[in-house]
Amino acid sequence: MSDTENKTLEAIGKILSLTREGIINWSVANRKNIIVNDGDNITIAFKGEYLGKSLRIYEKKYEKQVQKKNFGSLTYTMSLLHDSSRKDEYITKQYTITILEIIDINENSLWAFPQEDILSDLLKAIKYKSSGAQEFINEILQDENFPF
């Protein structure tokens, strides 16, 4: 892993920590300026600000045709990049990726962070904080009508 990749991963980790601590606050973002391919689906998007930069994070679901190969009882799936002249069975697989980007004042993407697994953790933390789940759980536990 290069020094730049390490710094980017460390920065995403810091954004995650600052989100969990409530230092970076996120709100639901407009999805209309997110460019997608036909068939792609943006399930939810949030925006936040830190150090004078506007950030947007969203989850994109998409489908991809993959080639299905059968080898006895073993099924092996390969990408369509393989020899397409063969008459093999194709299946559609669904994928989900999380994208974090810096956006301009009009919510257009200026730069996207590289894909890292930690981005899904960041999105989970944002959903948790933005939903008010912790406060709701505390209220339930403090409710005197609660039978336990």
GUKE-283777 format. One record per residue (C-alpha): residue number from 0; chain; y, z, x. Coordinates in pm, 1 decimal, always signed. Layout:
N
{num=NUM, cadena=A, c2=Y, c3=Z, c1=X}
...
//
This chain:
148
{num=0, cadena=A, c2=+0.0, c3=+0.0, c1=+0.0}
{num=1, cadena=A, c2=+337.6, c3=-100.2, c1=+143.7}
{num=2, cadena=A, c2=+635.0, c3=+129.9, c1=+186.2}
{num=3, cadena=A, c2=+813.8, c3=-46.4, c1=-102.5}
{num=4, cadena=A, c2=+511.2, c3=-2.4, c1=-331.1}
{num=5, cadena=A, c2=+490.1, c3=+366.6, c1=-238.3}
{num=6, cadena=A, c2=+859.6, c3=+418.2, c1=-313.4}
{num=7, cadena=A, c2=+829.5, c3=+238.8, c1=-647.4}
{num=8, cadena=A, c2=+528.6, c3=+449.9, c1=-746.0}
{num=9, cadena=A, c2=+711.7, c3=+765.6, c1=-637.3}
{num=10, cadena=A, c2=+1017.5, c3=+662.7, c1=-842.5}
{num=11, cadena=A, c2=+804.5, c3=+610.8, c1=-1154.0}
{num=12, cadena=A, c2=+648.8, c3=+953.3, c1=-1094.7}
{num=13, cadena=A, c2=+995.1, c3=+1106.8, c1=-1074.7}
{num=14, cadena=A, c2=+1100.0, c3=+934.5, c1=-1399.3}
{num=15, cadena=A, c2=+785.8, c3=+1081.3, c1=-1559.2}
{num=16, cadena=A, c2=+870.0, c3=+1432.4, c1=-1434.9}
{num=17, cadena=A, c2=+1233.0, c3=+1404.4, c1=-1546.5}
{num=18, cadena=A, c2=+1116.1, c3=+1286.0, c1=-1888.7}
{num=19, cadena=A, c2=+877.1, c3=+1579.3, c1=-1926.2}
{num=20, cadena=A, c2=+1156.5, c3=+1817.5, c1=-1822.1}
{num=21, cadena=A, c2=+1391.5, c3=+1665.0, c1=-2081.8}
{num=22, cadena=A, c2=+1641.3, c3=+1541.1, c1=-1822.1}
{num=23, cadena=A, c2=+1585.4, c3=+1178.7, c1=-1920.5}
{num=24, cadena=A, c2=+1597.6, c3=+1134.9, c1=-2295.8}
{num=25, cadena=A, c2=+1458.9, c3=+828.3, c1=-2466.2}
{num=26, cadena=A, c2=+1526.7, c3=+670.0, c1=-2804.7}
{num=27, cadena=A, c2=+1353.0, c3=+392.4, c1=-2994.5}
{num=28, cadena=A, c2=+1474.4, c3=+55.0, c1=-2868.1}
{num=29, cadena=A, c2=+1529.2, c3=-274.6, c1=-3042.2}
{num=30, cadena=A, c2=+1236.6, c3=-506.0, c1=-2969.4}
{num=31, cadena=A, c2=+1415.7, c3=-834.6, c1=-3043.7}
{num=32, cadena=A, c2=+1528.6, c3=-898.5, c1=-2682.6}
{num=33, cadena=A, c2=+1181.4, c3=-858.5, c1=-2539.1}
{num=34, cadena=A, c2=+1045.1, c3=-1199.8, c1=-2449.5}
{num=35, cadena=A, c2=+679.3, c3=-1242.7, c1=-2538.9}
{num=36, cadena=A, c2=+427.7, c3=-1523.6, c1=-2564.0}
{num=37, cadena=A, c2=+283.7, c3=-1635.6, c1=-2896.8}
{num=38, cadena=A, c2=+23.5, c3=-1384.6, c1=-3007.4}
{num=39, cadena=A, c2=+168.3, c3=-1099.9, c1=-2800.2}
{num=40, cadena=A, c2=+259.7, c3=-785.9, c1=-2989.6}
{num=41, cadena=A, c2=+513.8, c3=-523.3, c1=-2884.3}
{num=42, cadena=A, c2=+395.5, c3=-207.3, c1=-3056.0}
{num=43, cadena=A, c2=+682.7, c3=+22.2, c1=-2961.7}
{num=44, cadena=A, c2=+978.1, c3=+26.4, c1=-2724.6}
{num=45, cadena=A, c2=+1205.5, c3=+303.4, c1=-2595.6}
{num=46, cadena=A, c2=+1524.7, c3=+303.3, c1=-2394.2}
{num=47, cadena=A, c2=+1680.0, c3=+568.6, c1=-2174.7}
{num=48, cadena=A, c2=+1939.0, c3=+607.4, c1=-1901.3}
{num=49, cadena=A, c2=+1930.1, c3=+758.3, c1=-1557.1}
{num=50, cadena=A, c2=+2171.0, c3=+732.6, c1=-1263.3}
{num=51, cadena=A, c2=+2383.4, c3=+477.5, c1=-1447.3}
{num=52, cadena=A, c2=+2092.2, c3=+241.9, c1=-1516.4}
{num=53, cadena=A, c2=+1953.8, c3=+157.1, c1=-1857.9}
{num=54, cadena=A, c2=+1575.5, c3=+159.0, c1=-1875.9}
{num=55, cadena=A, c2=+1336.5, c3=+21.4, c1=-2134.7}
{num=56, cadena=A, c2=+966.3, c3=+85.8, c1=-2161.5}
{num=57, cadena=A, c2=+730.6, c3=-78.9, c1=-2403.4}
{num=58, cadena=A, c2=+369.3, c3=-142.9, c1=-2475.1}
{num=59, cadena=A, c2=+251.9, c3=-501.8, c1=-2504.4}
{num=60, cadena=A, c2=-80.4, c3=-600.2, c1=-2657.1}
{num=61, cadena=A, c2=-219.7, c3=-945.3, c1=-2600.1}
{num=62, cadena=A, c2=-542.5, c3=-1138.6, c1=-2625.7}
{num=63, cadena=A, c2=-713.4, c3=-1352.6, c1=-2365.3}
{num=64, cadena=A, c2=-1007.0, c3=-1588.3, c1=-2394.4}
{num=65, cadena=A, c2=-1281.8, c3=-1503.6, c1=-2149.4}
{num=66, cadena=A, c2=-1606.5, c3=-1678.0, c1=-2072.2}
{num=67, cadena=A, c2=-1922.4, c3=-1493.6, c1=-2162.4}
{num=68, cadena=A, c2=-2227.2, c3=-1551.2, c1=-1943.4}
{num=69, cadena=A, c2=-2573.4, c3=-1421.6, c1=-2022.7}
{num=70, cadena=A, c2=-2813.4, c3=-1337.4, c1=-1739.8}
{num=71, cadena=A, c2=-3121.5, c3=-1198.2, c1=-1910.0}
{num=72, cadena=A, c2=-3028.3, c3=-862.0, c1=-2055.8}
{num=73, cadena=A, c2=-2713.0, c3=-850.6, c1=-1842.7}
{num=74, cadena=A, c2=-2395.1, c3=-997.7, c1=-1991.8}
{num=75, cadena=A, c2=-2126.6, c3=-1096.0, c1=-1745.6}
{num=76, cadena=A, c2=-1771.3, c3=-1186.1, c1=-1848.9}
{num=77, cadena=A, c2=-1555.2, c3=-1412.7, c1=-1638.4}
{num=78, cadena=A, c2=-1196.6, c3=-1530.5, c1=-1662.1}
{num=79, cadena=A, c2=-1112.9, c3=-1878.2, c1=-1790.9}
{num=80, cadena=A, c2=-1001.3, c3=-1962.3, c1=-1438.2}
{num=81, cadena=A, c2=-1366.0, c3=-2039.7, c1=-1374.5}
{num=82, cadena=A, c2=-1507.5, c3=-2392.2, c1=-1416.1}
{num=83, cadena=A, c2=-1391.9, c3=-2490.5, c1=-1765.7}
{num=84, cadena=A, c2=-1616.0, c3=-2800.0, c1=-1775.2}
{num=85, cadena=A, c2=-1917.1, c3=-2583.7, c1=-1855.9}
{num=86, cadena=A, c2=-2012.3, c3=-2538.4, c1=-2219.8}
{num=87, cadena=A, c2=-2027.7, c3=-2161.0, c1=-2233.6}
{num=88, cadena=A, c2=-1950.7, c3=-1916.1, c1=-2508.0}
{num=89, cadena=A, c2=-1598.9, c3=-1771.9, c1=-2516.3}
{num=90, cadena=A, c2=-1489.9, c3=-1440.9, c1=-2657.1}
{num=91, cadena=A, c2=-1145.6, c3=-1295.7, c1=-2716.1}
{num=92, cadena=A, c2=-1064.4, c3=-970.1, c1=-2540.7}
{num=93, cadena=A, c2=-764.0, c3=-752.4, c1=-2618.0}
{num=94, cadena=A, c2=-551.8, c3=-600.8, c1=-2343.2}
{num=95, cadena=A, c2=-266.5, c3=-351.0, c1=-2342.1}
{num=96, cadena=A, c2=-6.4, c3=-314.1, c1=-2067.6}
{num=97, cadena=A, c2=+295.9, c3=-89.3, c1=-2035.1}
{num=98, cadena=A, c2=+615.1, c3=-239.8, c1=-1896.3}
{num=99, cadena=A, c2=+912.1, c3=-47.0, c1=-1754.0}
{num=100, cadena=A, c2=+1226.5, c3=-242.7, c1=-1678.7}
{num=101, cadena=A, c2=+1594.5, c3=-211.6, c1=-1599.8}
{num=102, cadena=A, c2=+1803.4, c3=-374.7, c1=-1873.0}
{num=103, cadena=A, c2=+2165.4, c3=-483.7, c1=-1912.4}
{num=104, cadena=A, c2=+2413.3, c3=-374.9, c1=-2179.7}
{num=105, cadena=A, c2=+2271.9, c3=-638.6, c1=-2418.1}
{num=106, cadena=A, c2=+1917.4, c3=-508.0, c1=-2359.6}
{num=107, cadena=A, c2=+1811.4, c3=-815.1, c1=-2161.5}
{num=108, cadena=A, c2=+1559.7, c3=-750.4, c1=-1884.9}
{num=109, cadena=A, c2=+1707.4, c3=-751.7, c1=-1534.9}
{num=110, cadena=A, c2=+1400.9, c3=-633.2, c1=-1341.6}
{num=111, cadena=A, c2=+1053.5, c3=-504.9, c1=-1425.3}
{num=112, cadena=A, c2=+876.2, c3=-236.8, c1=-1225.4}
{num=113, cadena=A, c2=+539.3, c3=-345.3, c1=-1084.8}
{num=114, cadena=A, c2=+237.2, c3=-271.5, c1=-1301.4}
{num=115, cadena=A, c2=+103.0, c3=+75.7, c1=-1223.3}
{num=116, cadena=A, c2=-139.2, c3=+296.2, c1=-1418.7}
{num=117, cadena=A, c2=+119.8, c3=+575.7, c1=-1424.7}
{num=118, cadena=A, c2=+333.6, c3=+369.9, c1=-1665.1}
{num=119, cadena=A, c2=+96.8, c3=+447.5, c1=-1953.1}
{num=120, cadena=A, c2=+134.6, c3=+820.0, c1=-1870.5}
{num=121, cadena=A, c2=+511.5, c3=+778.6, c1=-1882.1}
{num=122, cadena=A, c2=+494.3, c3=+608.6, c1=-2221.5}
{num=123, cadena=A, c2=+269.1, c3=+886.9, c1=-2355.7}
{num=124, cadena=A, c2=+519.0, c3=+1148.6, c1=-2235.6}
{num=125, cadena=A, c2=+807.3, c3=+958.4, c1=-2397.1}
{num=126, cadena=A, c2=+623.2, c3=+932.9, c1=-2728.9}
{num=127, cadena=A, c2=+541.7, c3=+1303.5, c1=-2717.3}
{num=128, cadena=A, c2=+899.2, c3=+1410.6, c1=-2637.1}
{num=129, cadena=A, c2=+1066.3, c3=+1162.3, c1=-2873.9}
{num=130, cadena=A, c2=+843.3, c3=+1252.7, c1=-3167.0}
{num=131, cadena=A, c2=+933.7, c3=+1621.7, c1=-3152.5}
{num=132, cadena=A, c2=+561.5, c3=+1703.5, c1=-3139.6}
{num=133, cadena=A, c2=+603.5, c3=+2018.5, c1=-2926.8}
{num=134, cadena=A, c2=+863.5, c3=+2163.7, c1=-3162.4}
{num=135, cadena=A, c2=+646.1, c3=+2079.0, c1=-3462.7}
{num=136, cadena=A, c2=+342.4, c3=+2245.9, c1=-3305.8}
{num=137, cadena=A, c2=+549.8, c3=+2557.7, c1=-3230.3}
{num=138, cadena=A, c2=+677.5, c3=+2565.8, c1=-3590.0}
{num=139, cadena=A, c2=+323.3, c3=+2540.2, c1=-3725.5}
{num=140, cadena=A, c2=+207.8, c3=+2826.1, c1=-3506.0}
{num=141, cadena=A, c2=+506.1, c3=+3042.1, c1=-3607.1}
{num=142, cadena=A, c2=+467.8, c3=+2966.9, c1=-3978.5}
{num=143, cadena=A, c2=+378.1, c3=+3293.7, c1=-4151.5}
{num=144, cadena=A, c2=+187.7, c3=+3102.6, c1=-4419.1}
{num=145, cadena=A, c2=-50.9, c3=+2987.4, c1=-4147.9}
{num=146, cadena=A, c2=-385.4, c3=+3159.6, c1=-4233.6}
{num=147, cadena=A, c2=-497.8, c3=+3245.4, c1=-3878.2}
//
